[in-house]
Amino acid sequence: MTGQTTLKFRCPVCRKGVQREAEDFPFCSARCRIIDLGRWASEDYRIAGEPVSQSEQQPGDESY
Ligand SMILES: [Zn+2]
């Protein structure tokens, strides 16, 4: 028995076990990834009380 640590991660959306090397880590699937994205989007909607000018791009946000 080698001490292979199989750390179990959980999909933040459906709580299913996710392999670290999963393609959509930390999500179990692309579907859950999209669902999570949608959640963040709706969170933004909830805070939409007063308009905040945050449209400025942060410096150093370069995509590799
Ligand atoms: Zn999931």
N, CA, C, O and the ligand as a Tripos MOL2 file, in Angstrom:
@<TRIPOS>MOLECULE
protein
  257   255    65     0     0
PROTEIN
NO_CHARGES

@<TRIPOS>ATOM
      1 N           0.8390   -1.1950    0.0000 N.3       1 MET1
      2 CA          0.0000    0.0000    0.0000 C.3       1 MET1
      3 C           0.8840    1.2580    0.0000 C.2       1 MET1
      4 O           1.5630    1.5330    0.9890 O.2       1 MET1
      5 N           0.8780    1.9760   -1.0370 N.am      2 THR2
      6 CA          1.5980    3.2400   -1.0630 C.3       2 THR2
      7 C           0.6640    4.3380   -0.5730 C.2       2 THR2
      8 O          -0.5470    4.3000   -0.7920 O.2       2 THR2
      9 N           1.2510    5.2970    0.0830 N.am      3 GLY3
     10 CA          0.4280    6.3760    0.6460 C.3       3 GLY3
     11 C          -0.0910    7.3140   -0.4070 C.2       3 GLY3
     12 O           0.2410    8.4990   -0.4150 O.2       3 GLY3
     13 N          -0.8840    6.8020   -1.2720 N.am      4 GLN4
     14 CA         -1.4530    7.6800   -2.3060 C.3       4 GLN4
     15 C          -2.6110    8.4650   -1.7280 C.2       4 GLN4
     16 O          -3.6570    7.9170   -1.3810 O.2       4 GLN4
     17 N          -2.3950    9.7480   -1.6380 N.am      5 THR5
     18 CA         -3.4500   10.5780   -1.0680 C.3       5 THR5
     19 C          -4.4430   10.9870   -2.1540 C.2       5 THR5
     20 O          -4.1620   11.8290   -3.0070 O.2       5 THR5
     21 N          -5.5690   10.3800   -2.0890 N.am      6 THR6
     22 CA         -6.6130   10.7370   -3.0480 C.3       6 THR6
     23 C          -7.5320   11.7570   -2.3960 C.2       6 THR6
     24 O          -8.5940   11.4310   -1.8660 O.2       6 THR6
     25 N          -7.0930   12.9720   -2.4550 N.am      7 LEU7
     26 CA         -7.9020   14.0230   -1.8420 C.3       7 LEU7
     27 C          -9.2280   14.1590   -2.5680 C.2       7 LEU7
     28 O          -9.2920   14.2520   -3.7940 O.2       7 LEU7
     29 N         -10.2460   14.1680   -1.7930 N.am      8 LYS8
     30 CA        -11.5630   14.2830   -2.4110 C.3       8 LYS8
     31 C         -12.0500   15.7230   -2.3530 C.2       8 LYS8
     32 O         -12.1440   16.3380   -1.2910 O.2       8 LYS8
     33 N         -12.3430   16.2120   -3.4940 N.am      9 PHE9
     34 CA        -12.9270   17.5410   -3.5580 C.3       9 PHE9
     35 C         -14.4000   17.3970   -3.8810 C.2       9 PHE9
     36 O         -14.8460   16.3800   -4.4120 O.2       9 PHE9
     37 N         -15.1160   18.4030   -3.5600 N.am     10 ARG10
     38 CA        -16.5500   18.3320   -3.8330 C.3      10 ARG10
     39 C         -16.9720   19.4600   -4.7410 C.2      10 ARG10
     40 O         -16.5340   20.6020   -4.6090 O.2      10 ARG10
     41 N         -17.8160   19.1100   -5.6400 N.am     11 CYS11
     42 CA        -18.3710   20.1010   -6.5390 C.3      11 CYS11
     43 C         -19.1710   21.0950   -5.7020 C.2      11 CYS11
     44 O         -20.0880   20.6940   -4.9850 O.2      11 CYS11
     45 N         -18.8420   22.3780   -5.7790 N.am     12 PRO12
     46 CA        -19.5360   23.3860   -4.9810 C.3      12 PRO12
     47 C         -20.9970   23.5460   -5.3660 C.2      12 PRO12
     48 O         -21.7640   24.2120   -4.6710 O.2      12 PRO12
     49 N         -21.3690   22.9420   -6.4590 N.am     13 VAL13
     50 CA        -22.7420   23.0950   -6.9310 C.3      13 VAL13
     51 C         -23.5960   21.9190   -6.4760 C.2      13 VAL13
     52 O         -24.6460   22.1100   -5.8610 O.2      13 VAL13
     53 N         -23.1540   20.7160   -6.7730 N.am     14 CYS14
     54 CA        -24.0040   19.5570   -6.4770 C.3      14 CYS14
     55 C         -23.4040   18.6720   -5.3940 C.2      14 CYS14
     56 O         -23.9860   17.6470   -5.0380 O.2      14 CYS14
     57 N         -22.2200   19.0670   -4.8560 N.am     15 ARG15
     58 CA        -21.6030   18.3470   -3.7420 C.3      15 ARG15
     59 C         -21.1590   16.9450   -4.1250 C.2      15 ARG15
     60 O         -20.9450   16.0930   -3.2610 O.2      15 ARG15
     61 N         -21.0270   16.7190   -5.3760 N.am     16 LYS16
     62 CA        -20.5450   15.4190   -5.8110 C.3      16 LYS16
     63 C         -19.0270   15.4010   -5.6930 C.2      16 LYS16
     64 O         -18.3740   16.4380   -5.8100 O.2      16 LYS16
     65 N         -18.4800   14.2340   -5.4650 N.am     17 GLY17
     66 CA        -17.0250   14.1180   -5.3880 C.3      17 GLY17
     67 C         -16.3970   14.4490   -6.7230 C.2      17 GLY17
     68 O         -16.8850   14.0320   -7.7740 O.2      17 GLY17
     69 N         -15.3070   15.2040   -6.6750 N.am     18 VAL18
     70 CA        -14.6410   15.6080   -7.9060 C.3      18 VAL18
     71 C         -13.1780   15.2000   -7.8380 C.2      18 VAL18
     72 O         -12.5130   15.4000   -6.8210 O.2      18 VAL18
     73 N         -12.6950   14.6420   -8.9010 N.am     19 GLN19
     74 CA        -11.2760   14.3290   -8.9880 C.3      19 GLN19
     75 C         -10.5030   15.6100   -9.2490 C.2      19 GLN19
     76 O         -10.9460   16.4980   -9.9770 O.2      19 GLN19
     77 N          -9.3340   15.6740   -8.6290 N.am     20 ARG20
     78 CA         -8.5470   16.9030   -8.7940 C.3      20 ARG20
     79 C          -8.1340   17.1170  -10.2340 C.2      20 ARG20
     80 O          -7.9640   18.2510  -10.6810 O.2      20 ARG20
     81 N          -7.9760   16.0430  -10.9430 N.am     21 GLU21
     82 CA         -7.5400   16.1780  -12.3300 C.3      21 GLU21
     83 C          -8.7160   16.2640  -13.2910 C.2      21 GLU21
     84 O          -8.5580   16.1510  -14.5070 O.2      21 GLU21
     85 N          -9.8760   16.4620  -12.7300 N.am     22 ALA22
     86 CA        -11.0600   16.5700  -13.5730 C.3      22 ALA22
     87 C         -10.9550   17.7690  -14.5080 C.2      22 ALA22
     88 O         -10.3760   18.8030  -14.1750 O.2      22 ALA22
     89 N         -11.5200   17.5950  -15.6540 N.am     23 GLU23
     90 CA        -11.4230   18.6450  -16.6730 C.3      23 GLU23
     91 C         -12.0600   19.9440  -16.1970 C.2      23 GLU23
     92 O         -11.5990   21.0370  -16.5250 O.2      23 GLU23
     93 N         -13.1040   19.8060  -15.4380 N.am     24 ASP24
     94 CA        -13.8500   20.9990  -15.0250 C.3      24 ASP24
     95 C         -13.6360   21.3130  -13.5540 C.2      24 ASP24
     96 O         -14.4310   22.0210  -12.9360 O.2      24 ASP24
     97 N         -12.5540   20.7780  -12.9990 N.am     25 PHE25
     98 CA        -12.2490   21.0680  -11.6010 C.3      25 PHE25
     99 C         -12.3370   22.5680  -11.3190 C.2      25 PHE25
    100 O         -11.8810   23.3490  -12.1540 O.2      25 PHE25
    101 N         -12.8890   23.0110  -10.2040 N.am     26 PRO26
    102 CA        -13.3900   22.1950   -9.1020 C.3      26 PRO26
    103 C         -14.8350   21.7360   -9.2750 C.2      26 PRO26
    104 O         -15.4700   21.2930   -8.3180 O.2      26 PRO26
    105 N         -15.3290   21.8390  -10.4470 N.am     27 PHE27
    106 CA        -16.6960   21.3940  -10.6830 C.3      27 PHE27
    107 C         -16.6790   19.9980  -11.2710 C.2      27 PHE27
    108 O         -15.7010   19.5980  -11.9020 O.2      27 PHE27
    109 N         -17.7440   19.2620  -11.0690 N.am     28 CYS28
    110 CA        -17.7770   17.8890  -11.5310 C.3      28 CYS28
    111 C         -18.0400   17.8490  -13.0300 C.2      28 CYS28
    112 O         -17.7350   16.8570  -13.6920 O.2      28 CYS28
    113 N         -18.5890   18.8960  -13.5510 N.am     29 SER29
    114 CA        -18.8980   18.9040  -14.9740 C.3      29 SER29
    115 C         -19.0430   20.3390  -15.4590 C.2      29 SER29
    116 O         -19.1810   21.2760  -14.6730 O.2      29 SER29
    117 N         -19.0080   20.4780  -16.7620 N.am     30 ALA30
    118 CA        -19.1570   21.8170  -17.3340 C.3      30 ALA30
    119 C         -20.5110   22.4020  -16.9550 C.2      30 ALA30
    120 O         -20.6650   23.6160  -16.8240 O.2      30 ALA30
    121 N         -21.4680   21.5330  -16.7840 N.am     31 ARG31
    122 CA        -22.8050   21.9900  -16.4410 C.3      31 ARG31
    123 C         -22.8010   22.7050  -15.0870 C.2      31 ARG31
    124 O         -23.3820   23.7800  -14.9380 O.2      31 ARG31
    125 N         -22.1450   22.0970  -14.1160 N.am     32 CYS32
    126 CA        -22.0980   22.7010  -12.7890 C.3      32 CYS32
    127 C         -21.2910   23.9810  -12.8220 C.2      32 CYS32
    128 O         -21.5880   24.9240  -12.0890 O.2      32 CYS32
    129 N         -20.2770   24.0240  -13.6620 N.am     33 ARG33
    130 CA        -19.4780   25.2340  -13.7800 C.3      33 ARG33
    131 C         -20.3590   26.3920  -14.2430 C.2      33 ARG33
    132 O         -20.2610   27.5120  -13.7420 O.2      33 ARG33
    133 N         -21.2010   26.0960  -15.1890 N.am     34 ILE34
    134 CA        -22.0860   27.1310  -15.7290 C.3      34 ILE34
    135 C         -23.1180   27.5390  -14.6860 C.2      34 ILE34
    136 O         -23.4590   28.7150  -14.5530 O.2      34 ILE34
    137 N         -23.6060   26.5510  -13.9530 N.am     35 ILE35
    138 CA        -24.5890   26.8560  -12.9080 C.3      35 ILE35
    139 C         -23.9750   27.7900  -11.8810 C.2      35 ILE35
    140 O         -24.6170   28.7380  -11.4280 O.2      35 ILE35
    141 N         -22.7200   27.5170  -11.5130 N.am     36 ASP36
    142 CA        -22.0400   28.3630  -10.5360 C.3      36 ASP36
    143 C         -21.8680   29.7750  -11.0770 C.2      36 ASP36
    144 O         -22.0490   30.7570  -10.3560 O.2      36 ASP36
    145 N         -21.5250   29.8620  -12.3310 N.am     37 LEU37
    146 CA        -21.3950   31.1760  -12.9550 C.3      37 LEU37
    147 C         -22.7080   31.9270  -12.8640 C.2      37 LEU37
    148 O         -22.7370   33.1190  -12.5570 O.2      37 LEU37
    149 N         -23.7770   31.2310  -13.1300 N.am     38 GLY38
    150 CA        -25.0970   31.8530  -13.0790 C.3      38 GLY38
    151 C         -25.4240   32.3260  -11.6830 C.2      38 GLY38
    152 O         -26.0990   33.3400  -11.5010 O.2      38 GLY38
    153 N         -24.9410   31.5840  -10.6890 N.am     39 ARG39
    154 CA        -25.1920   31.9810   -9.3100 C.3      39 ARG39
    155 C         -24.5360   33.3120   -9.0130 C.2      39 ARG39
    156 O         -25.1440   34.2090   -8.4290 O.2      39 ARG39
    157 N         -23.2770   33.4250   -9.4280 N.am     40 TRP40
    158 CA        -22.5750   34.6840   -9.1970 C.3      40 TRP40
    159 C         -23.3000   35.8190   -9.8850 C.2      40 TRP40
    160 O         -23.4090   36.9190   -9.3430 O.2      40 TRP40
    161 N         -23.7880   35.5540  -11.0590 N.am     41 ALA41
    162 CA        -24.4910   36.5840  -11.8170 C.3      41 ALA41
    163 C         -25.7280   37.0410  -11.0610 C.2      41 ALA41
    164 O         -26.0120   38.2360  -10.9900 O.2      41 ALA41
    165 N         -26.4600   36.0910  -10.4970 N.am     42 SER42
    166 CA        -27.6780   36.4670   -9.7870 C.3      42 SER42
    167 C         -27.3400   37.1520   -8.4700 C.2      42 SER42
    168 O         -28.1060   37.9850   -7.9860 O.2      42 SER42
    169 N         -26.1910   36.8020   -7.8850 N.am     43 GLU43
    170 CA        -25.7490   37.5040   -6.6770 C.3      43 GLU43
    171 C         -25.5740   38.9860   -6.9840 C.2      43 GLU43
    172 O         -25.9650   39.8510   -6.2010 O.2      43 GLU43
    173 N         -24.9900   39.2520   -8.1220 N.am     44 ASP44
    174 CA        -24.7930   40.6320   -8.5350 C.3      44 ASP44
    175 C         -26.1210   41.3470   -8.6410 C.2      44 ASP44
    176 O         -26.2580   42.5200   -8.2950 O.2      44 ASP44
    177 N         -27.0860   40.6070   -9.1280 N.am     45 TYR45
    178 CA        -28.4020   41.2080   -9.2910 C.3      45 TYR45
    179 C         -28.9890   41.6130   -7.9500 C.2      45 TYR45
    180 O         -29.6690   42.6320   -7.8360 O.2      45 TYR45
    181 N         -28.7170   40.8040   -6.9440 N.am     46 ARG46
    182 CA        -29.2990   41.0640   -5.6390 C.3      46 ARG46
    183 C         -28.7240   42.3260   -5.0090 C.2      46 ARG46
    184 O         -29.4340   43.0590   -4.3200 O.2      46 ARG46
    185 N         -27.4540   42.5770   -5.2410 N.am     47 ILE47
    186 CA        -26.8120   43.7370   -4.6380 C.3      47 ILE47
    187 C         -27.1140   45.0090   -5.4270 C.2      47 ILE47
    188 O         -26.7090   46.1100   -5.0530 O.2      47 ILE47
    189 N         -27.8340   44.8240   -6.5230 N.am     48 ALA48
    190 CA        -28.0960   45.9710   -7.3970 C.3      48 ALA48
    191 C         -28.9670   47.0020   -6.7000 C.2      48 ALA48
    192 O         -30.0780   47.2850   -7.1480 O.2      48 ALA48
    193 N         -28.4750   47.5580   -5.6170 N.am     49 GLY49
    194 CA        -29.2030   48.6000   -4.9050 C.3      49 GLY49
    195 C         -28.8060   49.9590   -5.4470 C.2      49 GLY49
    196 O         -29.6160   50.6890   -6.0180 O.2      49 GLY49
    197 N         -27.5290   50.2780   -5.2490 N.am     50 GLU50
    198 CA        -27.0150   51.5220   -5.8030 C.3      50 GLU50
    199 C         -25.9330   51.1950   -6.8340 C.2      50 GLU50
    200 O         -25.1080   50.3010   -6.6480 O.2      50 GLU50
    201 N         -25.9740   51.9330   -7.8910 N.am     51 PRO51
    202 CA        -25.0120   51.6750   -8.9720 C.3      51 PRO51
    203 C         -23.5940   52.0380   -8.5650 C.2      51 PRO51
    204 O         -23.3230   53.1530   -8.1180 O.2      51 PRO51
    205 N         -22.7140   51.0950   -8.7250 N.am     52 VAL52
    206 CA        -21.3060   51.3300   -8.4130 C.3      52 VAL52
    207 C         -20.5030   51.2560   -9.7060 C.2      52 VAL52
    208 O         -20.5990   50.2990  -10.4740 O.2      52 VAL52
    209 N         -19.7200   52.2870   -9.9160 N.am     53 SER53
    210 CA        -18.9320   52.3080  -11.1450 C.3      53 SER53
    211 C         -17.6850   51.4490  -10.9790 C.2      53 SER53
    212 O         -16.6410   51.9150  -10.5240 O.2      53 SER53
    213 N         -17.8240   50.1910  -11.3600 N.am     54 GLN54
    214 CA        -16.7050   49.2710  -11.2210 C.3      54 GLN54
    215 C         -16.3390   48.6900  -12.5770 C.2      54 GLN54
    216 O         -15.8540   47.5640  -12.6900 O.2      54 GLN54
    217 N         -16.5860   49.4850  -13.5880 N.am     55 SER55
    218 CA        -16.3700   48.9680  -14.9330 C.3      55 SER55
    219 C         -14.9150   49.0810  -15.3600 C.2      55 SER55
    220 O         -14.5440   48.6890  -16.4670 O.2      55 SER55
    221 N         -14.1040   49.6190  -14.4710 N.am     56 GLU56
    222 CA        -12.6910   49.7720  -14.8300 C.3      56 GLU56
    223 C         -11.9660   48.4420  -14.7180 C.2      56 GLU56
    224 O         -12.0850   47.7330  -13.7180 O.2      56 GLU56
    225 N         -11.2370   48.1290  -15.7270 N.am     57 GLN57
    226 CA        -10.4700   46.8850  -15.7190 C.3      57 GLN57
    227 C          -9.2900   47.0210  -14.7770 C.2      57 GLN57
    228 O          -8.6180   48.0510  -14.7450 O.2      57 GLN57
    229 N          -9.0510   45.9830  -14.0230 N.am     58 GLN58
    230 CA         -7.9250   46.0200  -13.1090 C.3      58 GLN58
    231 C          -6.6250   45.8450  -13.8930 C.2      58 GLN58
    232 O          -6.5380   45.0200  -14.8020 O.2      58 GLN58
    233 N          -5.6320   46.6250  -13.5280 N.am     59 PRO59
    234 CA         -4.3410   46.4730  -14.2080 C.3      59 PRO59
    235 C          -3.7000   45.1240  -13.8690 C.2      59 PRO59
    236 O          -3.8490   44.6100  -12.7610 O.2      59 PRO59
    237 N          -3.0180   44.5900  -14.8030 N.am     60 GLY60
    238 CA         -2.3640   43.3090  -14.5820 C.3      60 GLY60
    239 C          -3.2930   42.1350  -14.8080 C.2      60 GLY60
    240 O          -2.9760   40.9990  -14.4550 O.2      60 GLY60
    241 N          -4.4230   42.4140  -15.3900 N.am     61 ASP61
    242 CA         -5.3660   41.3350  -15.6810 C.3      61 ASP61
    243 C          -5.1260   40.8090  -17.0850 C.2      61 ASP61
    244 O          -5.9920   40.8830  -17.9570 O.2      61 ASP61
    245 N          -3.9710   40.2950  -17.2720 N.am     62 GLU62
    246 CA         -3.6390   39.8080  -18.6050 C.3      62 GLU62
    247 C          -3.9820   38.3400  -18.7240 C.2      62 GLU62
    248 O          -3.7650   37.5470  -17.8070 O.2      62 GLU62
    249 N          -4.5050   38.0150  -19.8390 N.am     63 SER63
    250 CA         -4.8270   36.6070  -20.0600 C.3      63 SER63
    251 C          -3.6640   35.9270  -20.7620 C.2      63 SER63
    252 O          -3.2050   36.3630  -21.8180 O.2      63 SER63
    253 N          -3.2100   34.8660  -20.1570 N.am     64 TYR64
    254 CA         -2.0810   34.1620  -20.7580 C.3      64 TYR64
    255 C          -2.5360   33.3070  -21.9250 C.2      64 TYR64
    256 O          -1.7180   32.6390  -22.5570 O.2      64 TYR64
    257 ZN        -21.5350   19.1630   -9.8390 Zn       65 ZN65
@<TRIPOS>BOND
     1     1     2 1
     2     2     3 1
     3     3     4 2
     4     3     5 am
     5     5     6 1
     6     6     7 1
     7     7     8 2
     8     7     9 am
     9     9    10 1
    10    10    11 1
    11    11    12 2
    12    11    13 am
    13    13    14 1
    14    14    15 1
    15    15    16 2
    16    15    17 am
    17    17    18 1
    18    18    19 1
    19    19    20 2
    20    19    21 am
    21    21    22 1
    22    22    23 1
    23    23    24 2
    24    23    25 am
    25    25    26 1
    26    26    27 1
    27    27    28 2
    28    27    29 am
    29    29    30 1
    30    30    31 1
    31    31    32 2
    32    31    33 am
    33    33    34 1
    34    34    35 1
    35    35    36 2
    36    35    37 am
    37    37    38 1
    38    38    39 1
    39    39    40 2
    40    39    41 am
    41    41    42 1
    42    42    43 1
    43    43    44 2
    44    43    45 am
    45    45    46 1
    46    46    47 1
    47    47    48 2
    48    47    49 am
    49    49    50 1
    50    50    51 1
    51    51    52 2
    52    51    53 am
    53    53    54 1
    54    54    55 1
    55    55    56 2
    56    55    57 am
    57    57    58 1
    58    58    59 1
    59    59    60 2
    60    59    61 am
    61    61    62 1
    62    62    63 1
    63    63    64 2
    64    63    65 am
    65    65    66 1
    66    66    67 1
    67    67    68 2
    68    67    69 am
    69    69    70 1
    70    70    71 1
    71    71    72 2
    72    71    73 am
    73    73    74 1
    74    74    75 1
    75    75    76 2
    76    75    77 am
    77    77    78 1
    78    78    79 1
    79    79    80 2
    80    79    81 am
    81    81    82 1
    82    82    83 1
    83    83    84 2
    84    83    85 am
    85    85    86 1
    86    86    87 1
    87    87    88 2
    88    87    89 am
    89    89    90 1
    90    90    91 1
    91    91    92 2
    92    91    93 am
    93    93    94 1
    94    94    95 1
    95    95    96 2
    96    95    97 am
    97    97    98 1
    98    98    99 1
    99    99   100 2
   100    99   101 am
   101   101   102 1
   102   102   103 1
   103   103   104 2
   104   103   105 am
   105   105   106 1
   106   106   107 1
   107   107   108 2
   108   107   109 am
   109   109   110 1
   110   110   111 1
   111   111   112 2
   112   111   113 am
   113   113   114 1
   114   114   115 1
   115   115   116 2
   116   115   117 am
   117   117   118 1
   118   118   119 1
   119   119   120 2
   120   119   121 am
   121   121   122 1
   122   122   123 1
   123   123   124 2
   124   123   125 am
   125   125   126 1
   126   126   127 1
   127   127   128 2
   128   127   129 am
   129   129   130 1
   130   130   131 1
   131   131   132 2
   132   131   133 am
   133   133   134 1
   134   134   135 1
   135   135   136 2
   136   135   137 am
   137   137   138 1
   138   138   139 1
   139   139   140 2
   140   139   141 am
   141   141   142 1
   142   142   143 1
   143   143   144 2
   144   143   145 am
   145   145   146 1
   146   146   147 1
   147   147   148 2
   148   147   149 am
   149   149   150 1
   150   150   151 1
   151   151   152 2
   152   151   153 am
   153   153   154 1
   154   154   155 1
   155   155   156 2
   156   155   157 am
   157   157   158 1
   158   158   159 1
   159   159   160 2
   160   159   161 am
   161   161   162 1
   162   162   163 1
   163   163   164 2
   164   163   165 am
   165   165   166 1
   166   166   167 1
   167   167   168 2
   168   167   169 am
   169   169   170 1
   170   170   171 1
   171   171   172 2
   172   171   173 am
   173   173   174 1
   174   174   175 1
   175   175   176 2
   176   175   177 am
   177   177   178 1
   178   178   179 1
   179   179   180 2
   180   179   181 am
   181   181   182 1
   182   182   183 1
   183   183   184 2
   184   183   185 am
   185   185   186 1
   186   186   187 1
   187   187   188 2
   188   187   189 am
   189   189   190 1
   190   190   191 1
   191   191   192 2
   192   191   193 am
   193   193   194 1
   194   194   195 1
   195   195   196 2
   196   195   197 am
   197   197   198 1
   198   198   199 1
   199   199   200 2
   200   199   201 am
   201   201   202 1
   202   202   203 1
   203   203   204 2
   204   203   205 am
   205   205   206 1
   206   206   207 1
   207   207   208 2
   208   207   209 am
   209   209   210 1
   210   210   211 1
   211   211   212 2
   212   211   213 am
   213   213   214 1
   214   214   215 1
   215   215   216 2
   216   215   217 am
   217   217   218 1
   218   218   219 1
   219   219   220 2
   220   219   221 am
   221   221   222 1
   222   222   223 1
   223   223   224 2
   224   223   225 am
   225   225   226 1
   226   226   227 1
   227   227   228 2
   228   227   229 am
   229   229   230 1
   230   230   231 1
   231   231   232 2
   232   231   233 am
   233   233   234 1
   234   234   235 1
   235   235   236 2
   236   235   237 am
   237   237   238 1
   238   238   239 1
   239   239   240 2
   240   239   241 am
   241   241   242 1
   242   242   243 1
   243   243   244 2
   244   243   245 am
   245   245   246 1
   246   246   247 1
   247   247   248 2
   248   247   249 am
   249   249   250 1
   250   250   251 1
   251   251   252 2
   252   251   253 am
   253   253   254 1
   254   254   255 1
   255   255   256 2
@<TRIPOS>SUBSTRUCTURE
     1 MET1         2 RESIDUE 1 A MET
     2 THR2         6 RESIDUE 1 A THR
     3 GLY3        10 RESIDUE 1 A GLY
     4 GLN4        14 RESIDUE 1 A GLN
     5 THR5        18 RESIDUE 1 A THR
     6 THR6        22 RESIDUE 1 A THR
     7 LEU7        26 RESIDUE 1 A LEU
     8 LYS8        30 RESIDUE 1 A LYS
     9 PHE9        34 RESIDUE 1 A PHE
    10 ARG10       38 RESIDUE 1 A ARG
    11 CYS11       42 RESIDUE 1 A CYS
    12 PRO12       46 RESIDUE 1 A PRO
    13 VAL13       50 RESIDUE 1 A VAL
    14 CYS14       54 RESIDUE 1 A CYS
    15 ARG15       58 RESIDUE 1 A ARG
    16 LYS16       62 RESIDUE 1 A LYS
    17 GLY17       66 RESIDUE 1 A GLY
    18 VAL18       70 RESIDUE 1 A VAL
    19 GLN19       74 RESIDUE 1 A GLN
    20 ARG20       78 RESIDUE 1 A ARG
    21 GLU21       82 RESIDUE 1 A GLU
    22 ALA22       86 RESIDUE 1 A ALA
    23 GLU23       90 RESIDUE 1 A GLU
    24 ASP24       94 RESIDUE 1 A ASP
    25 PHE25       98 RESIDUE 1 A PHE
    26 PRO26      102 RESIDUE 1 A PRO
    27 PHE27      106 RESIDUE 1 A PHE
    28 CYS28      110 RESIDUE 1 A CYS
    29 SER29      114 RESIDUE 1 A SER
    30 ALA30      118 RESIDUE 1 A ALA
    31 ARG31      122 RESIDUE 1 A ARG
    32 CYS32      126 RESIDUE 1 A CYS
    33 ARG33      130 RESIDUE 1 A ARG
    34 ILE34      134 RESIDUE 1 A ILE
    35 ILE35      138 RESIDUE 1 A ILE
    36 ASP36      142 RESIDUE 1 A ASP
    37 LEU37      146 RESIDUE 1 A LEU
    38 GLY38      150 RESIDUE 1 A GLY
    39 ARG39      154 RESIDUE 1 A ARG
    40 TRP40      158 RESIDUE 1 A TRP
    41 ALA41      162 RESIDUE 1 A ALA
    42 SER42      166 RESIDUE 1 A SER
    43 GLU43      170 RESIDUE 1 A GLU
    44 ASP44      174 RESIDUE 1 A ASP
    45 TYR45      178 RESIDUE 1 A TYR
    46 ARG46      182 RESIDUE 1 A ARG
    47 ILE47      186 RESIDUE 1 A ILE
    48 ALA48      190 RESIDUE 1 A ALA
    49 GLY49      194 RESIDUE 1 A GLY
    50 GLU50      198 RESIDUE 1 A GLU
    51 PRO51      202 RESIDUE 1 A PRO
    52 VAL52      206 RESIDUE 1 A VAL
    53 SER53      210 RESIDUE 1 A SER
    54 GLN54      214 RESIDUE 1 A GLN
    55 SER55      218 RESIDUE 1 A SER
    56 GLU56      222 RESIDUE 1 A GLU
    57 GLN57      226 RESIDUE 1 A GLN
    58 GLN58      230 RESIDUE 1 A GLN
    59 PRO59      234 RESIDUE 1 A PRO
    60 GLY60      238 RESIDUE 1 A GLY
    61 ASP61      242 RESIDUE 1 A ASP
    62 GLU62      246 RESIDUE 1 A GLU
    63 SER63      250 RESIDUE 1 A SER
    64 TYR64      254 RESIDUE 1 A TYR
    65 ZN65       257 GROUP 0 **** ****
